[in-house]
Every structure is written in C-alpha cells, then in structure tokens.
Amino acid sequence: MWQIWLVISGICFILEIITVGFLVFWFGIGALFAMIVSFFTNNIIIQTTVFLISSTALLFLTKPFVKKITKTDKVQTNAYSIIGKTAIVTKEIDSSKNLGQIKINGETWTAKSINNETISEGSEVEIVQIDGVKVIVKPAIVTVSK
C-alpha cells in the first residue's frame, strides 16, 4: 500500500509545481505521512485518516506563515502605472461633449475630467483612474517654488 501513497504524494507535488497556489503541497506531505503509517498497519481507514488529518492540520497551521513569506507588494504595470502621474492636456477636455486628450510618456490618451469640468489645452492634470480606454483626470495642483 505504501507505493500508492508514494504515487499520490508525487502527483500532489507535480500539481503543486504546475499551479500557482501553495495548497496541494500539504496533501503531498499528508500522503507521505500516510505512507509511513502504512509500514505499521494495513488498515486503509487509519492510513486515510492520517492523510486527511495531517494534510488539513498542515494546511491551517502553516497558512499564516505561508502568507507572510509569499506576501509581495503589487506593482502597477502597463496602463495602470500612469495613475497618479501628471500629464499635459493636448486637446481641451470637455466631458459634456465627450472631448479631450492628454499626453503622458509619449502616449496620447482620450480623457475626461473627474467632475465634468472643462480643462483647457496646455494645462497640467493628474490621472485619477482608467475607465476602459479613457483616463479620468483632475487639474494638477501646481506648486510654486521661490
């Protein structure tokens, strides 16, 4: 019976490599525990119980530790990386007429203002969010240095 538990463990480890979560690994470890128990008893109920209890216990006991280790800061990429940055209005933004464009990082985006105000060409705006293929902007706060 130990061979079956070894195969189950191997399958679980292969599945863990294929998937991005850290879940199936603990079932592989549980299968190894059940394999060890199979050397002492041929009772399949005891082996299965050891498998289920050890897998479940490992899953819940190590979850906070795994979250701490695998925690990563999310970095905005692609289009969402421009949120919070300043751009220049290249065509007057008039949300009531659905007009307006901005330029940022050499790219031109269709824009509308956050509270439907008109923003003149040449003004600086801050990108608040992206809505489909349009950016939502607000007038940038200009700081004057002396």
MODELLER restraints for C-alpha pairs under 7 A, 6 or more apart:
rsr = mdl.restraints
at = mdl.atoms
rsr.add(forms.Gaussian(group=physical.xy_distance, feature=features.Distance(at['CA:1:A'], at['CA:38:A']), mean=6.49, stdev=0.5))
rsr.add(forms.Gaussian(group=physical.xy_distance, feature=features.Distance(at['CA:2:A'], at['CA:35:A']), mean=4.81, stdev=0.5))
rsr.add(forms.Gaussian(group=physical.xy_distance, feature=features.Distance(at['CA:2:A'], at['CA:38:A']), mean=5.70, stdev=0.5))
rsr.add(forms.Gaussian(group=physical.xy_distance, feature=features.Distance(at['CA:5:A'], at['CA:31:A']), mean=5.35, stdev=0.5))
rsr.add(forms.Gaussian(group=physical.xy_distance, feature=features.Distance(at['CA:5:A'], at['CA:32:A']), mean=6.54, stdev=0.5))
rsr.add(forms.Gaussian(group=physical.xy_distance, feature=features.Distance(at['CA:5:A'], at['CA:34:A']), mean=6.61, stdev=0.5))
rsr.add(forms.Gaussian(group=physical.xy_distance, feature=features.Distance(at['CA:5:A'], at['CA:35:A']), mean=5.18, stdev=0.5))
rsr.add(forms.Gaussian(group=physical.xy_distance, feature=features.Distance(at['CA:6:A'], at['CA:31:A']), mean=6.89, stdev=0.5))
rsr.add(forms.Gaussian(group=physical.xy_distance, feature=features.Distance(at['CA:6:A'], at['CA:32:A']), mean=6.48, stdev=0.5))
rsr.add(forms.Gaussian(group=physical.xy_distance, feature=features.Distance(at['CA:6:A'], at['CA:35:A']), mean=6.54, stdev=0.5))
rsr.add(forms.Gaussian(group=physical.xy_distance, feature=features.Distance(at['CA:8:A'], at['CA:28:A']), mean=6.95, stdev=0.5))
rsr.add(forms.Gaussian(group=physical.xy_distance, feature=features.Distance(at['CA:8:A'], at['CA:31:A']), mean=6.42, stdev=0.5))
rsr.add(forms.Gaussian(group=physical.xy_distance, feature=features.Distance(at['CA:9:A'], at['CA:28:A']), mean=4.10, stdev=0.5))
rsr.add(forms.Gaussian(group=physical.xy_distance, feature=features.Distance(at['CA:9:A'], at['CA:29:A']), mean=6.76, stdev=0.5))
rsr.add(forms.Gaussian(group=physical.xy_distance, feature=features.Distance(at['CA:9:A'], at['CA:31:A']), mean=5.14, stdev=0.5))
rsr.add(forms.Gaussian(group=physical.xy_distance, feature=features.Distance(at['CA:9:A'], at['CA:32:A']), mean=6.20, stdev=0.5))
rsr.add(forms.Gaussian(group=physical.xy_distance, feature=features.Distance(at['CA:10:A'], at['CA:28:A']), mean=6.83, stdev=0.5))
rsr.add(forms.Gaussian(group=physical.xy_distance, feature=features.Distance(at['CA:12:A'], at['CA:24:A']), mean=5.65, stdev=0.5))
rsr.add(forms.Gaussian(group=physical.xy_distance, feature=features.Distance(at['CA:12:A'], at['CA:25:A']), mean=6.19, stdev=0.5))
rsr.add(forms.Gaussian(group=physical.xy_distance, feature=features.Distance(at['CA:12:A'], at['CA:27:A']), mean=6.44, stdev=0.5))
rsr.add(forms.Gaussian(group=physical.xy_distance, feature=features.Distance(at['CA:12:A'], at['CA:28:A']), mean=4.90, stdev=0.5))
rsr.add(forms.Gaussian(group=physical.xy_distance, feature=features.Distance(at['CA:13:A'], at['CA:25:A']), mean=5.72, stdev=0.5))
rsr.add(forms.Gaussian(group=physical.xy_distance, feature=features.Distance(at['CA:13:A'], at['CA:28:A']), mean=5.88, stdev=0.5))
rsr.add(forms.Gaussian(group=physical.xy_distance, feature=features.Distance(at['CA:15:A'], at['CA:24:A']), mean=6.78, stdev=0.5))
rsr.add(forms.Gaussian(group=physical.xy_distance, feature=features.Distance(at['CA:16:A'], at['CA:22:A']), mean=6.86, stdev=0.5))
rsr.add(forms.Gaussian(group=physical.xy_distance, feature=features.Distance(at['CA:16:A'], at['CA:24:A']), mean=5.39, stdev=0.5))
rsr.add(forms.Gaussian(group=physical.xy_distance, feature=features.Distance(at['CA:16:A'], at['CA:25:A']), mean=5.67, stdev=0.5))
rsr.add(forms.Gaussian(group=physical.xy_distance, feature=features.Distance(at['CA:26:A'], at['CA:55:A']), mean=5.30, stdev=0.5))
rsr.add(forms.Gaussian(group=physical.xy_distance, feature=features.Distance(at['CA:26:A'], at['CA:58:A']), mean=6.21, stdev=0.5))
rsr.add(forms.Gaussian(group=physical.xy_distance, feature=features.Distance(at['CA:26:A'], at['CA:59:A']), mean=6.03, stdev=0.5))
rsr.add(forms.Gaussian(group=physical.xy_distance, feature=features.Distance(at['CA:27:A'], at['CA:55:A']), mean=5.02, stdev=0.5))
rsr.add(forms.Gaussian(group=physical.xy_distance, feature=features.Distance(at['CA:29:A'], at['CA:55:A']), mean=6.87, stdev=0.5))
rsr.add(forms.Gaussian(group=physical.xy_distance, feature=features.Distance(at['CA:30:A'], at['CA:51:A']), mean=4.66, stdev=0.5))
rsr.add(forms.Gaussian(group=physical.xy_distance, feature=features.Distance(at['CA:30:A'], at['CA:52:A']), mean=6.93, stdev=0.5))
rsr.add(forms.Gaussian(group=physical.xy_distance, feature=features.Distance(at['CA:30:A'], at['CA:54:A']), mean=5.26, stdev=0.5))
rsr.add(forms.Gaussian(group=physical.xy_distance, feature=features.Distance(at['CA:30:A'], at['CA:55:A']), mean=4.60, stdev=0.5))
rsr.add(forms.Gaussian(group=physical.xy_distance, feature=features.Distance(at['CA:31:A'], at['CA:51:A']), mean=5.52, stdev=0.5))
rsr.add(forms.Gaussian(group=physical.xy_distance, feature=features.Distance(at['CA:33:A'], at['CA:50:A']), mean=6.96, stdev=0.5))
rsr.add(forms.Gaussian(group=physical.xy_distance, feature=features.Distance(at['CA:33:A'], at['CA:51:A']), mean=6.51, stdev=0.5))
rsr.add(forms.Gaussian(group=physical.xy_distance, feature=features.Distance(at['CA:34:A'], at['CA:47:A']), mean=5.03, stdev=0.5))
rsr.add(forms.Gaussian(group=physical.xy_distance, feature=features.Distance(at['CA:34:A'], at['CA:48:A']), mean=6.78, stdev=0.5))
rsr.add(forms.Gaussian(group=physical.xy_distance, feature=features.Distance(at['CA:34:A'], at['CA:50:A']), mean=5.68, stdev=0.5))
rsr.add(forms.Gaussian(group=physical.xy_distance, feature=features.Distance(at['CA:34:A'], at['CA:51:A']), mean=5.13, stdev=0.5))
rsr.add(forms.Gaussian(group=physical.xy_distance, feature=features.Distance(at['CA:37:A'], at['CA:47:A']), mean=6.18, stdev=0.5))
rsr.add(forms.Gaussian(group=physical.xy_distance, feature=features.Distance(at['CA:38:A'], at['CA:47:A']), mean=6.30, stdev=0.5))
rsr.add(forms.Gaussian(group=physical.xy_distance, feature=features.Distance(at['CA:82:A'], at['CA:127:A']), mean=6.97, stdev=0.5))
rsr.add(forms.Gaussian(group=physical.xy_distance, feature=features.Distance(at['CA:83:A'], at['CA:127:A']), mean=5.13, stdev=0.5))
rsr.add(forms.Gaussian(group=physical.xy_distance, feature=features.Distance(at['CA:83:A'], at['CA:128:A']), mean=5.69, stdev=0.5))
rsr.add(forms.Gaussian(group=physical.xy_distance, feature=features.Distance(at['CA:83:A'], at['CA:129:A']), mean=5.80, stdev=0.5))
rsr.add(forms.Gaussian(group=physical.xy_distance, feature=features.Distance(at['CA:84:A'], at['CA:126:A']), mean=5.99, stdev=0.5))
rsr.add(forms.Gaussian(group=physical.xy_distance, feature=features.Distance(at['CA:84:A'], at['CA:127:A']), mean=5.18, stdev=0.5))
rsr.add(forms.Gaussian(group=physical.xy_distance, feature=features.Distance(at['CA:84:A'], at['CA:128:A']), mean=5.87, stdev=0.5))
rsr.add(forms.Gaussian(group=physical.xy_distance, feature=features.Distance(at['CA:85:A'], at['CA:126:A']), mean=5.62, stdev=0.5))
rsr.add(forms.Gaussian(group=physical.xy_distance, feature=features.Distance(at['CA:85:A'], at['CA:127:A']), mean=5.75, stdev=0.5))
rsr.add(forms.Gaussian(group=physical.xy_distance, feature=features.Distance(at['CA:86:A'], at['CA:124:A']), mean=6.50, stdev=0.5))
rsr.add(forms.Gaussian(group=physical.xy_distance, feature=features.Distance(at['CA:86:A'], at['CA:125:A']), mean=5.52, stdev=0.5))
rsr.add(forms.Gaussian(group=physical.xy_distance, feature=features.Distance(at['CA:86:A'], at['CA:126:A']), mean=4.48, stdev=0.5))
rsr.add(forms.Gaussian(group=physical.xy_distance, feature=features.Distance(at['CA:86:A'], at['CA:127:A']), mean=6.37, stdev=0.5))
rsr.add(forms.Gaussian(group=physical.xy_distance, feature=features.Distance(at['CA:86:A'], at['CA:140:A']), mean=6.93, stdev=0.5))
rsr.add(forms.Gaussian(group=physical.xy_distance, feature=features.Distance(at['CA:87:A'], at['CA:102:A']), mean=6.26, stdev=0.5))
rsr.add(forms.Gaussian(group=physical.xy_distance, feature=features.Distance(at['CA:87:A'], at['CA:103:A']), mean=5.76, stdev=0.5))
rsr.add(forms.Gaussian(group=physical.xy_distance, feature=features.Distance(at['CA:87:A'], at['CA:104:A']), mean=5.02, stdev=0.5))
rsr.add(forms.Gaussian(group=physical.xy_distance, feature=features.Distance(at['CA:87:A'], at['CA:124:A']), mean=5.69, stdev=0.5))
rsr.add(forms.Gaussian(group=physical.xy_distance, feature=features.Distance(at['CA:87:A'], at['CA:125:A']), mean=5.38, stdev=0.5))
rsr.add(forms.Gaussian(group=physical.xy_distance, feature=features.Distance(at['CA:87:A'], at['CA:126:A']), mean=6.28, stdev=0.5))
rsr.add(forms.Gaussian(group=physical.xy_distance, feature=features.Distance(at['CA:88:A'], at['CA:102:A']), mean=5.46, stdev=0.5))
rsr.add(forms.Gaussian(group=physical.xy_distance, feature=features.Distance(at['CA:88:A'], at['CA:103:A']), mean=5.47, stdev=0.5))
rsr.add(forms.Gaussian(group=physical.xy_distance, feature=features.Distance(at['CA:88:A'], at['CA:104:A']), mean=6.87, stdev=0.5))
rsr.add(forms.Gaussian(group=physical.xy_distance, feature=features.Distance(at['CA:88:A'], at['CA:122:A']), mean=5.91, stdev=0.5))
rsr.add(forms.Gaussian(group=physical.xy_distance, feature=features.Distance(at['CA:88:A'], at['CA:123:A']), mean=5.80, stdev=0.5))
rsr.add(forms.Gaussian(group=physical.xy_distance, feature=features.Distance(at['CA:88:A'], at['CA:124:A']), mean=4.77, stdev=0.5))
rsr.add(forms.Gaussian(group=physical.xy_distance, feature=features.Distance(at['CA:88:A'], at['CA:125:A']), mean=6.26, stdev=0.5))
rsr.add(forms.Gaussian(group=physical.xy_distance, feature=features.Distance(at['CA:89:A'], at['CA:101:A']), mean=5.95, stdev=0.5))
rsr.add(forms.Gaussian(group=physical.xy_distance, feature=features.Distance(at['CA:89:A'], at['CA:102:A']), mean=4.28, stdev=0.5))
rsr.add(forms.Gaussian(group=physical.xy_distance, feature=features.Distance(at['CA:89:A'], at['CA:103:A']), mean=6.47, stdev=0.5))
rsr.add(forms.Gaussian(group=physical.xy_distance, feature=features.Distance(at['CA:89:A'], at['CA:121:A']), mean=5.00, stdev=0.5))
rsr.add(forms.Gaussian(group=physical.xy_distance, feature=features.Distance(at['CA:89:A'], at['CA:122:A']), mean=5.09, stdev=0.5))
rsr.add(forms.Gaussian(group=physical.xy_distance, feature=features.Distance(at['CA:89:A'], at['CA:123:A']), mean=5.45, stdev=0.5))
rsr.add(forms.Gaussian(group=physical.xy_distance, feature=features.Distance(at['CA:89:A'], at['CA:124:A']), mean=6.36, stdev=0.5))
rsr.add(forms.Gaussian(group=physical.xy_distance, feature=features.Distance(at['CA:90:A'], at['CA:101:A']), mean=5.51, stdev=0.5))
rsr.add(forms.Gaussian(group=physical.xy_distance, feature=features.Distance(at['CA:90:A'], at['CA:102:A']), mean=5.15, stdev=0.5))
rsr.add(forms.Gaussian(group=physical.xy_distance, feature=features.Distance(at['CA:90:A'], at['CA:103:A']), mean=6.44, stdev=0.5))
rsr.add(forms.Gaussian(group=physical.xy_distance, feature=features.Distance(at['CA:90:A'], at['CA:121:A']), mean=5.42, stdev=0.5))
rsr.add(forms.Gaussian(group=physical.xy_distance, feature=features.Distance(at['CA:90:A'], at['CA:122:A']), mean=6.12, stdev=0.5))
rsr.add(forms.Gaussian(group=physical.xy_distance, feature=features.Distance(at['CA:91:A'], at['CA:100:A']), mean=5.05, stdev=0.5))
rsr.add(forms.Gaussian(group=physical.xy_distance, feature=features.Distance(at['CA:91:A'], at['CA:101:A']), mean=4.95, stdev=0.5))
rsr.add(forms.Gaussian(group=physical.xy_distance, feature=features.Distance(at['CA:91:A'], at['CA:102:A']), mean=6.88, stdev=0.5))
rsr.add(forms.Gaussian(group=physical.xy_distance, feature=features.Distance(at['CA:91:A'], at['CA:121:A']), mean=5.24, stdev=0.5))
rsr.add(forms.Gaussian(group=physical.xy_distance, feature=features.Distance(at['CA:92:A'], at['CA:100:A']), mean=5.07, stdev=0.5))
rsr.add(forms.Gaussian(group=physical.xy_distance, feature=features.Distance(at['CA:92:A'], at['CA:101:A']), mean=6.93, stdev=0.5))
rsr.add(forms.Gaussian(group=physical.xy_distance, feature=features.Distance(at['CA:92:A'], at['CA:119:A']), mean=5.86, stdev=0.5))
rsr.add(forms.Gaussian(group=physical.xy_distance, feature=features.Distance(at['CA:92:A'], at['CA:120:A']), mean=4.73, stdev=0.5))
rsr.add(forms.Gaussian(group=physical.xy_distance, feature=features.Distance(at['CA:92:A'], at['CA:121:A']), mean=4.56, stdev=0.5))
rsr.add(forms.Gaussian(group=physical.xy_distance, feature=features.Distance(at['CA:93:A'], at['CA:99:A']), mean=5.51, stdev=0.5))
rsr.add(forms.Gaussian(group=physical.xy_distance, feature=features.Distance(at['CA:93:A'], at['CA:100:A']), mean=3.77, stdev=0.5))
rsr.add(forms.Gaussian(group=physical.xy_distance, feature=features.Distance(at['CA:93:A'], at['CA:101:A']), mean=6.58, stdev=0.5))
rsr.add(forms.Gaussian(group=physical.xy_distance, feature=features.Distance(at['CA:93:A'], at['CA:111:A']), mean=6.69, stdev=0.5))
rsr.add(forms.Gaussian(group=physical.xy_distance, feature=features.Distance(at['CA:93:A'], at['CA:112:A']), mean=5.97, stdev=0.5))
rsr.add(forms.Gaussian(group=physical.xy_distance, feature=features.Distance(at['CA:93:A'], at['CA:113:A']), mean=6.88, stdev=0.5))
rsr.add(forms.Gaussian(group=physical.xy_distance, feature=features.Distance(at['CA:93:A'], at['CA:118:A']), mean=5.47, stdev=0.5))
rsr.add(forms.Gaussian(group=physical.xy_distance, feature=features.Distance(at['CA:93:A'], at['CA:119:A']), mean=5.04, stdev=0.5))
rsr.add(forms.Gaussian(group=physical.xy_distance, feature=features.Distance(at['CA:93:A'], at['CA:120:A']), mean=6.49, stdev=0.5))
rsr.add(forms.Gaussian(group=physical.xy_distance, feature=features.Distance(at['CA:94:A'], at['CA:100:A']), mean=6.08, stdev=0.5))
rsr.add(forms.Gaussian(group=physical.xy_distance, feature=features.Distance(at['CA:94:A'], at['CA:112:A']), mean=6.88, stdev=0.5))
rsr.add(forms.Gaussian(group=physical.xy_distance, feature=features.Distance(at['CA:94:A'], at['CA:117:A']), mean=6.75, stdev=0.5))
rsr.add(forms.Gaussian(group=physical.xy_distance, feature=features.Distance(at['CA:94:A'], at['CA:118:A']), mean=4.73, stdev=0.5))
rsr.add(forms.Gaussian(group=physical.xy_distance, feature=features.Distance(at['CA:94:A'], at['CA:119:A']), mean=6.81, stdev=0.5))
rsr.add(forms.Gaussian(group=physical.xy_distance, feature=features.Distance(at['CA:95:A'], at['CA:112:A']), mean=5.24, stdev=0.5))
rsr.add(forms.Gaussian(group=physical.xy_distance, feature=features.Distance(at['CA:95:A'], at['CA:113:A']), mean=6.29, stdev=0.5))
rsr.add(forms.Gaussian(group=physical.xy_distance, feature=features.Distance(at['CA:95:A'], at['CA:116:A']), mean=5.16, stdev=0.5))
rsr.add(forms.Gaussian(group=physical.xy_distance, feature=features.Distance(at['CA:95:A'], at['CA:117:A']), mean=6.88, stdev=0.5))
rsr.add(forms.Gaussian(group=physical.xy_distance, feature=features.Distance(at['CA:95:A'], at['CA:118:A']), mean=6.94, stdev=0.5))
rsr.add(forms.Gaussian(group=physical.xy_distance, feature=features.Distance(at['CA:96:A'], at['CA:116:A']), mean=6.71, stdev=0.5))
rsr.add(forms.Gaussian(group=physical.xy_distance, feature=features.Distance(at['CA:100:A'], at['CA:110:A']), mean=5.88, stdev=0.5))
rsr.add(forms.Gaussian(group=physical.xy_distance, feature=features.Distance(at['CA:100:A'], at['CA:111:A']), mean=5.16, stdev=0.5))
rsr.add(forms.Gaussian(group=physical.xy_distance, feature=features.Distance(at['CA:100:A'], at['CA:112:A']), mean=6.28, stdev=0.5))
rsr.add(forms.Gaussian(group=physical.xy_distance, feature=features.Distance(at['CA:101:A'], at['CA:108:A']), mean=6.65, stdev=0.5))
rsr.add(forms.Gaussian(group=physical.xy_distance, feature=features.Distance(at['CA:101:A'], at['CA:109:A']), mean=5.51, stdev=0.5))
rsr.add(forms.Gaussian(group=physical.xy_distance, feature=features.Distance(at['CA:101:A'], at['CA:110:A']), mean=4.46, stdev=0.5))
rsr.add(forms.Gaussian(group=physical.xy_distance, feature=features.Distance(at['CA:101:A'], at['CA:111:A']), mean=5.02, stdev=0.5))
rsr.add(forms.Gaussian(group=physical.xy_distance, feature=features.Distance(at['CA:102:A'], at['CA:108:A']), mean=5.68, stdev=0.5))
rsr.add(forms.Gaussian(group=physical.xy_distance, feature=features.Distance(at['CA:102:A'], at['CA:109:A']), mean=5.36, stdev=0.5))
rsr.add(forms.Gaussian(group=physical.xy_distance, feature=features.Distance(at['CA:102:A'], at['CA:110:A']), mean=6.50, stdev=0.5))
rsr.add(forms.Gaussian(group=physical.xy_distance, feature=features.Distance(at['CA:102:A'], at['CA:111:A']), mean=6.30, stdev=0.5))
rsr.add(forms.Gaussian(group=physical.xy_distance, feature=features.Distance(at['CA:103:A'], at['CA:109:A']), mean=6.27, stdev=0.5))
rsr.add(forms.Gaussian(group=physical.xy_distance, feature=features.Distance(at['CA:109:A'], at['CA:134:A']), mean=6.46, stdev=0.5))
rsr.add(forms.Gaussian(group=physical.xy_distance, feature=features.Distance(at['CA:109:A'], at['CA:135:A']), mean=6.78, stdev=0.5))
rsr.add(forms.Gaussian(group=physical.xy_distance, feature=features.Distance(at['CA:110:A'], at['CA:134:A']), mean=5.01, stdev=0.5))
rsr.add(forms.Gaussian(group=physical.xy_distance, feature=features.Distance(at['CA:110:A'], at['CA:135:A']), mean=6.44, stdev=0.5))
rsr.add(forms.Gaussian(group=physical.xy_distance, feature=features.Distance(at['CA:111:A'], at['CA:134:A']), mean=5.26, stdev=0.5))
rsr.add(forms.Gaussian(group=physical.xy_distance, feature=features.Distance(at['CA:111:A'], at['CA:135:A']), mean=4.83, stdev=0.5))
rsr.add(forms.Gaussian(group=physical.xy_distance, feature=features.Distance(at['CA:111:A'], at['CA:136:A']), mean=5.88, stdev=0.5))
rsr.add(forms.Gaussian(group=physical.xy_distance, feature=features.Distance(at['CA:111:A'], at['CA:137:A']), mean=6.86, stdev=0.5))
rsr.add(forms.Gaussian(group=physical.xy_distance, feature=features.Distance(at['CA:112:A'], at['CA:135:A']), mean=6.50, stdev=0.5))
rsr.add(forms.Gaussian(group=physical.xy_distance, feature=features.Distance(at['CA:112:A'], at['CA:136:A']), mean=5.20, stdev=0.5))
rsr.add(forms.Gaussian(group=physical.xy_distance, feature=features.Distance(at['CA:112:A'], at['CA:137:A']), mean=6.23, stdev=0.5))
rsr.add(forms.Gaussian(group=physical.xy_distance, feature=features.Distance(at['CA:113:A'], at['CA:136:A']), mean=5.48, stdev=0.5))
rsr.add(forms.Gaussian(group=physical.xy_distance, feature=features.Distance(at['CA:113:A'], at['CA:137:A']), mean=4.81, stdev=0.5))
rsr.add(forms.Gaussian(group=physical.xy_distance, feature=features.Distance(at['CA:113:A'], at['CA:138:A']), mean=5.64, stdev=0.5))
rsr.add(forms.Gaussian(group=physical.xy_distance, feature=features.Distance(at['CA:114:A'], at['CA:136:A']), mean=5.60, stdev=0.5))
rsr.add(forms.Gaussian(group=physical.xy_distance, feature=features.Distance(at['CA:114:A'], at['CA:137:A']), mean=5.60, stdev=0.5))
rsr.add(forms.Gaussian(group=physical.xy_distance, feature=features.Distance(at['CA:114:A'], at['CA:138:A']), mean=5.76, stdev=0.5))
rsr.add(forms.Gaussian(group=physical.xy_distance, feature=features.Distance(at['CA:124:A'], at['CA:139:A']), mean=6.34, stdev=0.5))
rsr.add(forms.Gaussian(group=physical.xy_distance, feature=features.Distance(at['CA:124:A'], at['CA:140:A']), mean=5.47, stdev=0.5))
rsr.add(forms.Gaussian(group=physical.xy_distance, feature=features.Distance(at['CA:125:A'], at['CA:137:A']), mean=6.03, stdev=0.5))
rsr.add(forms.Gaussian(group=physical.xy_distance, feature=features.Distance(at['CA:125:A'], at['CA:138:A']), mean=5.46, stdev=0.5))
rsr.add(forms.Gaussian(group=physical.xy_distance, feature=features.Distance(at['CA:125:A'], at['CA:139:A']), mean=4.35, stdev=0.5))
rsr.add(forms.Gaussian(group=physical.xy_distance, feature=features.Distance(at['CA:125:A'], at['CA:140:A']), mean=4.35, stdev=0.5))
rsr.add(forms.Gaussian(group=physical.xy_distance, feature=features.Distance(at['CA:126:A'], at['CA:137:A']), mean=5.47, stdev=0.5))
rsr.add(forms.Gaussian(group=physical.xy_distance, feature=features.Distance(at['CA:126:A'], at['CA:138:A']), mean=5.40, stdev=0.5))
rsr.add(forms.Gaussian(group=physical.xy_distance, feature=features.Distance(at['CA:126:A'], at['CA:139:A']), mean=6.06, stdev=0.5))
rsr.add(forms.Gaussian(group=physical.xy_distance, feature=features.Distance(at['CA:126:A'], at['CA:140:A']), mean=5.00, stdev=0.5))
rsr.add(forms.Gaussian(group=physical.xy_distance, feature=features.Distance(at['CA:127:A'], at['CA:135:A']), mean=6.61, stdev=0.5))
rsr.add(forms.Gaussian(group=physical.xy_distance, feature=features.Distance(at['CA:127:A'], at['CA:136:A']), mean=6.02, stdev=0.5))
rsr.add(forms.Gaussian(group=physical.xy_distance, feature=features.Distance(at['CA:127:A'], at['CA:137:A']), mean=4.49, stdev=0.5))
rsr.add(forms.Gaussian(group=physical.xy_distance, feature=features.Distance(at['CA:127:A'], at['CA:138:A']), mean=6.66, stdev=0.5))
rsr.add(forms.Gaussian(group=physical.xy_distance, feature=features.Distance(at['CA:128:A'], at['CA:136:A']), mean=5.55, stdev=0.5))
rsr.add(forms.Gaussian(group=physical.xy_distance, feature=features.Distance(at['CA:128:A'], at['CA:137:A']), mean=5.26, stdev=0.5))
rsr.add(forms.Gaussian(group=physical.xy_distance, feature=features.Distance(at['CA:128:A'], at['CA:138:A']), mean=6.86, stdev=0.5))
rsr.add(forms.Gaussian(group=physical.xy_distance, feature=features.Distance(at['CA:129:A'], at['CA:135:A']), mean=5.95, stdev=0.5))
rsr.add(forms.Gaussian(group=physical.xy_distance, feature=features.Distance(at['CA:129:A'], at['CA:136:A']), mean=5.25, stdev=0.5))
rsr.add(forms.Gaussian(group=physical.xy_distance, feature=features.Distance(at['CA:130:A'], at['CA:136:A']), mean=5.95, stdev=0.5))
